[in-house]
């Protein structure tokens, strides 16, 4: 008996959660609700001119006194109100999911009452074709979860049954109620599969995003430990061992800390303090200054550090400025790192006086032979946008240098 009860509960849970676990369903519930509200708005926008056209035709054919246009006018007013409620931040205290549920039910029951009036009240001894069509199609238009759809269907079935029992003959009542049952079953089946298919699309998109994020993280990590950088750094440390043992030891410790931090952020989805990223940047700069010597000058103007950023945000930009900017310039150059607060934005600026290129965005950067200039900055841009809701601006002019500006908004309370 317990096994049977467990199986029944499993089947109900499978039906209720569209074949997924409850956590997965709830994770995408807000996205489905948001999409459905947009669909609801579009439906109301299209229904208003359709209803207005029907009202005009009825008035032209029967005259205003006979056309009974009051219900049509009330429908237009309701749909206008629905459009306003969807667009404005109304009912959001209840949450986007409950807002969607309330507005969707309101529109569905309004259209249901219209079809019920014309199919049952006005024509009681006719087959309720219009009502059956509505019962089949409303679930194919709107995204409704199975349990909510079942409640709606039961409510409409009971109200229809009460009216038809009192207004129709017994034979027509049995015929129409059977049609209603079939229409509701078909509508619920179609609705369940429609929402399930949408859930499958969202789950696949989520999986693809996770894969892309992992690939992005791996490419960022690999870009920081590329063979030529390892070779140059270790060669410099080897030379220092014969000149200044203490400096060689410090450089080796700095190098190991740099590698460890790169490996630590692999797979990380958490924001880190900007001070932590600054420490990582300075370790990298120290390693590069061993190689470039006095040719490379780095200036820091850090005015504000009380915010979080995605890991490996500043270091790849500094690497780009050193490798393709100041370090690539004959006679050397200077890289400036500036961090400041501007209103609700935390601004990070990396500027170099290198050779520069003619480009006003990352997409315009000509890809180097190793392909890394574009990939490194593009990965940083994507991480800043996805993880911090920020943005990255790139500006460079040939012979003048390059400026990369990163905007990180304050965290919302």
BELMOJO-V320670 format. One record per backbone hydrogen bond with DSSP energy under -0.5 kcal/mol. CO is the residue of the C=O (numbers start at 1). NH is the residue of the N-H. Records with the same first field share a line. If there is no record, write none. Layout:
CO=NH  NH
This chain:
1=5
2=6
3=7
4=8
5=9
6=10
7=11
8=12
9=13
10=14
11=15
12=16
13=17
14=19
15=18
17=20
21=25
22=26
23=27
24=28
25=28  29
26=30
28=32
29=33
30=34
31=35
32=36
33=37
34=38
35=39
36=40
37=41
38=42
39=43
40=44
41=45
42=46
43=47
44=48
45=49
46=50
47=51
48=52
49=53
50=54
51=55
52=56
53=57
54=58
55=59
56=60
57=61
58=62  63
59=63
63=66  67
64=68
69=73
70=74
71=75
72=76
73=77
74=78
75=79
76=80
77=81
78=82
79=83
80=84
81=85
82=86
83=87
84=88
85=90
88=90
91=94
92=95
95=99
96=100
97=101
98=102
99=103
100=104
101=105
102=106
103=107
104=108
105=109
106=110
107=111
108=112
109=113
110=114
111=115
112=116
113=117
114=118
115=119
116=120  121
117=122
123=126
127=129
128=132
129=133
130=134
131=135
132=136
133=137
134=138
137=140  141
138=142
142=144
145=149
146=150
147=151
148=152
149=153
150=154
151=155
152=156
153=157
154=158
155=159
156=160
157=161
158=162
159=163
160=164
161=165
162=166
163=167
164=168
169=173
170=174
171=175
172=176
173=177
174=178
175=179
176=180
177=181
178=182
179=183
180=184
181=185
182=186
183=187
184=188
185=189
186=190
187=191
188=192
189=193
190=194
191=195
192=196
193=197
194=198
195=199
196=200
197=201
198=202
199=203
200=204
201=205
202=206
203=207
204=208
205=209
206=210
207=211
208=212
209=213
210=214
211=215
212=216
213=217
214=218
215=219
216=220
217=221
218=222
219=223
220=224
221=224  225
226=229  230
227=231
228=232
229=233
230=234
231=235
232=236
233=237
234=238
235=239
236=240
237=241
238=242
239=242
240=243  244
244=248
245=249
246=250
247=251
248=252
249=253
250=254
251=255
252=256
253=257
254=258
255=259
256=260
257=261
258=262
259=263
260=264
261=265
263=266
265=268
270=311
272=309
273=276  277
274=278
275=279
276=280
277=281
278=282
279=283
280=284
281=285
282=286
283=287
284=288
285=289
286=290
287=291
288=292
289=293
292=295
293=296
295=297  333
297=335
299=337
301=303  339
305=307
307=274
309=272
313=317
314=318
315=319
316=320
317=321
318=322
319=323
320=324
321=325  326
322=327
325=328  355
326=329
329=332
333=297
334=353
335=299
336=338  351
337=301
338=349
339=303  304
340=347
342=345
344=410
345=342  347
346=408
347=340
348=406
349=338  351
350=404
351=336
352=402
355=399
357=359
359=396
361=364
362=365
368=371
371=375
372=376
373=377
374=378
375=379
376=380
377=381
378=382
379=383
380=384
381=385
382=386
383=387  388
384=388  390
385=389
391=407
393=405
395=403
396=359
397=400  401
401=397
402=352
403=395
404=350
405=393
406=348  408
407=391  409
408=346
